[in-house]
């Protein structure tokens, strides 16, 4: 059971979702590449790296650090850091520039994002139920 929960925690961790691709809107059987702007990566906060999610996505407690001082020191010093899975170390990512969208595009894109989130939530719920 614990392994199952750890797997779900890992999959829910934003650091495991991979690179953000250039935003595309699928509207009326057409792919529309949306206008973007560069922003600081929301996963690594512009650092270009983060702790390997396999190390701490299940959560760490003060006991983890107290019981293993070497682990605590290594953790704080960045020994377990990896290149950011979202920006690939670039420190910035492209996000949709909503100021340049038509109202129709914005509405359709927000619906598309909600549907993608719903699909991911459904997948995680199915996994939680053992599917």
C-alpha positions as CSV (number, residue, x, y, z in Angstrom):
1,X,0.0,0.0,0.0
2,X,2.8,2.5,0.9
3,X,4.4,1.9,-2.5
4,X,1.1,2.7,-4.2
5,X,0.8,5.9,-2.3
6,X,4.4,6.8,-3.1
7,X,3.8,6.2,-6.8
8,X,0.7,8.5,-6.7
9,X,2.6,11.2,-4.8
10,X,5.4,11.0,-7.4
11,X,2.9,11.3,-10.3
12,X,1.2,14.3,-8.7
13,X,4.4,16.2,-8.1
14,X,4.7,19.0,-10.6
15,X,8.4,18.3,-11.1
16,X,7.6,15.0,-12.8
17,X,5.4,16.4,-15.5
18,X,8.2,17.2,-17.9
19,X,8.9,20.1,-20.2
20,X,6.2,22.7,-21.0
21,X,5.6,22.6,-24.7
22,X,4.7,25.6,-26.8
23,X,1.0,26.1,-26.2
24,X,-1.3,24.9,-28.9
25,X,-5.0,25.3,-29.2
26,X,-7.1,22.6,-30.9
27,X,-10.1,24.4,-32.3
28,X,-12.4,23.1,-35.0
29,X,-10.0,20.4,-36.2
30,X,-7.2,23.1,-36.4
31,X,-4.0,23.4,-34.4
32,X,-3.3,27.0,-33.5
33,X,0.1,27.8,-32.0
34,X,-0.7,30.5,-29.5
35,X,1.4,33.6,-28.9
36,X,3.7,33.3,-25.9
37,X,5.9,35.3,-23.6
38,X,8.9,34.1,-21.6
39,X,8.4,33.9,-17.8
40,X,10.4,32.5,-14.9
41,X,9.9,28.7,-14.6
42,X,7.2,28.0,-12.1
43,X,8.8,24.7,-11.1
44,X,12.4,25.7,-10.3
45,X,11.6,29.4,-9.7
46,X,14.4,30.4,-12.2
47,X,17.1,28.2,-10.6
48,X,17.3,25.8,-13.5
49,X,17.4,22.9,-11.0
50,X,15.4,21.3,-8.3
51,X,15.6,18.4,-5.9
52,X,15.1,15.1,-7.6
53,X,11.5,14.3,-7.0
54,X,12.4,10.7,-6.2
55,X,14.1,12.0,-3.1
56,X,11.4,14.1,-1.5
57,X,8.1,13.9,-3.4
58,X,6.6,11.7,-0.7
59,X,7.5,14.3,1.9
60,X,10.3,14.5,4.4
61,X,10.1,14.9,8.1
62,X,12.5,16.3,10.7
63,X,13.2,12.7,11.6
64,X,14.6,12.1,8.1
65,X,17.2,14.8,8.7
66,X,17.8,14.1,12.4
67,X,18.4,10.4,11.9
68,X,20.8,10.9,9.0
69,X,22.8,14.1,9.3
70,X,24.8,13.3,6.2
71,X,21.6,13.1,4.2
72,X,20.5,16.4,5.7
73,X,23.7,18.1,4.8
74,X,23.7,16.7,1.2
75,X,20.1,17.7,0.8
76,X,20.8,21.3,1.8
77,X,23.9,21.5,-0.3
78,X,22.1,20.4,-3.5
79,X,23.7,17.0,-3.9
80,X,20.3,15.6,-4.9
81,X,19.5,18.4,-7.3
82,X,18.8,17.6,-11.0
83,X,18.3,19.8,-14.0
84,X,14.7,21.2,-14.0
85,X,12.3,18.8,-15.7
86,X,10.1,21.7,-16.8
87,X,12.5,24.2,-18.3
88,X,15.5,21.8,-18.9
89,X,17.7,24.2,-17.0
90,X,16.9,27.2,-19.1
91,X,15.3,29.0,-16.0
92,X,12.4,30.3,-18.1
93,X,9.4,28.8,-20.0
94,X,7.0,30.0,-22.5
95,X,3.4,30.7,-21.4
96,X,0.4,31.9,-23.3
97,X,0.3,35.6,-23.8
98,X,-3.4,36.1,-23.1
99,X,-3.3,39.8,-24.1
100,X,-2.8,38.7,-27.7
101,X,-5.6,36.1,-27.8
102,X,-9.1,36.8,-29.2
103,X,-11.9,36.2,-26.7
104,X,-12.9,33.1,-28.6
105,X,-9.3,31.7,-28.4
106,X,-9.0,32.5,-24.7
107,X,-12.3,30.8,-23.9
108,X,-11.5,27.7,-25.9
109,X,-8.0,27.5,-24.5
110,X,-9.2,27.7,-20.9
111,X,-11.7,25.0,-21.6
112,X,-9.0,22.9,-23.2
113,X,-6.8,23.3,-20.1
114,X,-9.6,22.3,-17.8
115,X,-10.3,19.2,-19.9
116,X,-6.6,18.3,-19.7
117,X,-6.6,18.7,-16.0
118,X,-9.8,16.7,-15.6
119,X,-8.3,13.9,-17.7
120,X,-5.2,13.8,-15.5
121,X,-7.3,13.8,-12.4
122,X,-9.3,11.0,-13.7
123,X,-6.2,9.0,-14.6
124,X,-4.8,9.5,-11.1
125,X,-8.1,8.6,-9.5
126,X,-8.2,5.4,-11.5
127,X,-4.7,4.6,-10.4
128,X,-5.7,5.2,-6.8
129,X,-8.5,2.7,-7.2
130,X,-6.0,0.2,-8.5
131,X,-6.8,0.4,-12.2
